[in-house]
């Protein structure tokens, strides 16, 4: 009841996890600042399928998991504003995996990571609802964010891109 188990080297409390994660706060803020940019792309030749530069998906998912755990800890601490900030950052990470302006993943792997991060995002929202912590202001913001979720077209487009890439190869 009303607690989460977060596994590090040992079980820790929500406040203990938040204290531990302060060590990476500067990096979290750096990523948050970078994600406010309207667009960015890695250098590379985007004309040739399978040679397009790819992001470090393991690092992206790990970062999203840490943000989700922080958000859950803030929910347990009764701090929905801080939880919303972490959930919003998770949403921005997920949006980064979609190509602007079409809003579609470029590769199947991107689509898969996109779906995984959105699953983490929704799980935190669900936990806040179950705990009854979200207030009207946070719920309104989350509702606006959820209106932008269109995973199926992104995954479908990624499957099509994979087929085209394989045919080209």
N, C-alpha and C positions, 0 to 999 in steps of 0.2 A: 503494500500500500504506500503510494505516494513517494516512491524512491526508485532510482535506477541504479543498476550495478554497472560501474565503469571499470574495466579491467586494465590496470597498469601492471606493476609488479605485485600489487596487492589491491584489495578492495579499498576504495576511498569514498569519502562523503562528497556531496555536491560542492560544498564550499572548499574542500580539499582539492578537488579537480580544478576548480576555478583558480585557486591559488597556484597550483602547479602550472596551469596554462598561461599565467602571467608572463612566464619566461619567453613566450613567443608572441606576445602582444604587439611588439613593434613590427614584426613580420606580417601579422594579421592586418594591421593598419596600413602597411605598405601595399598589400594586395588589394584591400578595400579601396584605396586611392587609385590604384591602377585600373580597377574594374569600373571606375566612374568615367573612363574615357569612352567616347562613343564607338570607336572601332580600333582594332589593332590586328596585325597579322604577322606571322613569322616569315622571315625571308626564305625564299625558295622558289622553285619552278612549279607553278600551279597548273601548267599546261599538260604535264605528264602524270597520268594516274599512277598511284603507288610510289611516286617520288615526292609527293607533297609532304612538306614537313609536318610532323605530328607532335602534339603536346605530350607531356609526361602524365599519362592518365592515372597512373598509380599515385603520383603526388597530388593530383587534383582530387581524386576520390578520398585520399587520406585527409587532406585539408578539409574537405566537406564533412567528413565524419567527425573531425575534431570540432568544427563549428556546430554540428548537430548536437554533440555531447555538451558543449558549452551552453547551447540554447536550452537543452533539457535541464541542466543544472540551474540556470537562471529561472526557469519555470518552477523548479522545486523551491528555489529561494524566494519565490513570489515577486520576481522582477521581470514582468512581461515586456517592458520596453527594451531591456538588454537582450532578451530572448528574440524579440522581433528583429533587432539589429543583426543578430547572427543568422536568423532565418533569411533575412533579406540579402545578406552577403552570399548565402548558399544559392539563392535564386539568381543572383548576378553571375555566380560561377557557372551555373547551369546554362544561363543565357549566352555565356561566352562560347559554349560549345556549339552554338547555332550560328550559321553563316549569316551575316547581315547582307542585304536587307531582307532576303527571302525567309530567314528564320528556320533554316533547315540544316541538319548535320551534314557535314561533307562526307564522312565515312561511317561505316557500320559501327566501328569501335566508338567513335564520338557519340553516335546515337545511343549505344548501349550505356556508356558512362553517363550521358545526359539523363537517361531513364533511371539509372541507379541513384544519381544525386537527387533527382526529383522524388524518388522514393524515400530517401532520408529526410528531405524537406517536408514531405507530407506526414511522415511519422512524427516529426516534432510538432507539427500543427495538431495532429491527432492527440498527442500526449497533453498538450496545453488545453485542448477541449475536454479531455477526460479529467484533468485536474481542476478544471474550471478557473484557470488562471487568466486566459485571454480576456481583455476588456473590449468594449465596443470599438475603441480607436484602433487597437491592434487587429481586431477581426475585420474591420473595414479595409485596412491596408492589405491583409492577407487575402481578402476577397478580390481586391484589384490585382494582386500578383497572380492568383490562381486563374483569373480570366485570360491570362496570356499563355497558359499551358496548352500546347497542341503537340503532344508526343507522337501520336500515330502518324501524322503526315511527315514528321521528321524521320521516323524510323522507316517508313515506306520509301521516302526519297533516298535514304541511305542505302536501302536494298537495291534500288534502281541504279544508284551510282556505282555500287559494287559490281553489278552486272555489266554496266558500260565499261568500267575499268578492266574487268576480266576480258571482255570482248576486245578491247583496245590492246591489252597485253598480248 
